[in-house]
Amino acid sequence: MCSLELPDIEASLWQVYRDRGVIVVGIHSGENAAQLAAFVEQTGVTFPIVQDEGTRAQLAFPPGVGFPYPRDVVIGPDMTIRSIRNSYNVAEMDALIAGLIAERDRAP
């Protein structure tokens, strides 16, 4: 996860949608626990960021835009990958998430 995107994701996604069931998880590779803790403190994010030991999570998603990192993977309410992007556009992500929430709310 790119540290430049984290404040945008925190403010425009996590803080806006977390009470509506949207889950944000950052995945960070290649650093030990102390370095990861310092990274989280430096960026000021409050959503969970996990360490991807051995880059297992990185390899779990299909190659695509921005492979391997940074990229944002959005999984819909039906647990399918709906978007893979290598840059964070607030307006595009907002529209995507709002649409997925509406889809979820329409489901029987």
C-alpha positions in Angstrom: 0.0 0.0 0.0 1.4 3.3 -1.0 1.8 5.7 1.9 0.7 8.7 -0.3 -2.7 7.1 -0.8 -3.3 6.2 2.8 -4.5 9.6 4.1 -7.0 9.7 1.1 -8.2 6.2 1.8 -8.5 7.0 5.5 -10.5 10.2 5.0 -12.6 9.4 1.9 -13.3 5.7 2.3 -12.7 4.4 5.8 -14.1 7.3 7.8 -17.1 7.7 5.4 -18.1 4.1 4.9 -17.0 2.0 7.8 -20.3 2.4 9.7 -22.0 1.1 6.5 -20.2 -2.2 6.5 -17.2 -1.3 4.2 -14.1 -3.0 5.4 -10.7 -1.5 4.6 -7.5 -3.5 5.1 -4.1 -2.4 4.1 -1.5 -5.0 3.2 2.1 -4.2 3.6 5.1 -6.3 2.5 8.7 -6.7 3.2 9.1 -5.1 6.6 9.2 -6.3 10.1 6.6 -5.6 12.8 8.5 -2.6 14.2 8.8 -1.0 10.8 5.2 -1.6 10.1 4.1 0.0 13.4 6.3 3.0 12.6 4.7 3.2 9.2 1.2 3.1 10.6 2.1 5.8 13.2 3.6 8.0 10.5 0.6 7.8 8.2 -2.0 8.2 11.0 -4.4 5.7 9.5 -6.8 3.9 11.8 -7.9 1.0 9.5 -6.0 -2.2 10.0 -2.8 -2.8 8.1 -1.4 -6.3 8.1 2.1 -7.5 7.2 2.3 -9.7 4.2 5.0 -12.1 5.2 6.4 -13.9 2.3 4.2 -11.8 -0.1 1.5 -14.4 0.1 -1.4 -11.9 -0.1 0.4 -10.1 -3.0 0.4 -13.3 -5.0 -3.2 -14.3 -4.1 -4.7 -11.7 -6.4 -4.4 -12.0 -10.2 -1.8 -9.9 -11.9 -3.2 -6.7 -13.2 -2.9 -3.0 -13.1 -0.1 -2.0 -10.7 1.1 -5.5 -10.1 2.2 -6.1 -7.5 1.9 -2.9 -5.5 0.5 -0.3 -5.0 -3.0 -1.4 -6.0 -6.4 -1.3 -4.6 -8.6 -4.3 -4.8 -12.3 -3.9 -4.2 -14.3 -7.0 -3.4 -18.1 -6.8 -3.8 -20.8 -8.1 -1.4 -20.9 -11.3 -3.5 -17.1 -11.8 -2.7 -16.0 -11.3 -6.3 -13.2 -8.9 -7.3 -15.0 -5.9 -8.7 -12.0 -3.6 -9.3 -8.2 -3.6 -9.3 -6.5 -0.2 -9.6 -3.1 1.1 -9.1 -4.1 4.6 -8.2 -6.6 6.0 -5.8 -9.2 8.4 -7.4 -11.5 9.6 -4.7 -14.5 10.3 -7.0 -14.2 7.0 -8.8 -13.8 5.0 -5.6 -16.7 6.8 -4.0 -19.0 6.0 -6.9 -17.8 2.3 -7.0 -18.4 1.8 -3.2 -21.7 3.6 -3.2 -22.9 1.3 -6.1 -21.7 -1.8 -4.2 -23.5 -0.7 -1.0 -26.7 -0.1 -3.0 -26.3 -3.6 -4.6 -25.9 -5.1 -1.2 -28.9 -3.3 0.2 -31.1 -4.5 -2.7 -30.1 -8.1 -2.2 -32.8 -10.4 -0.7 
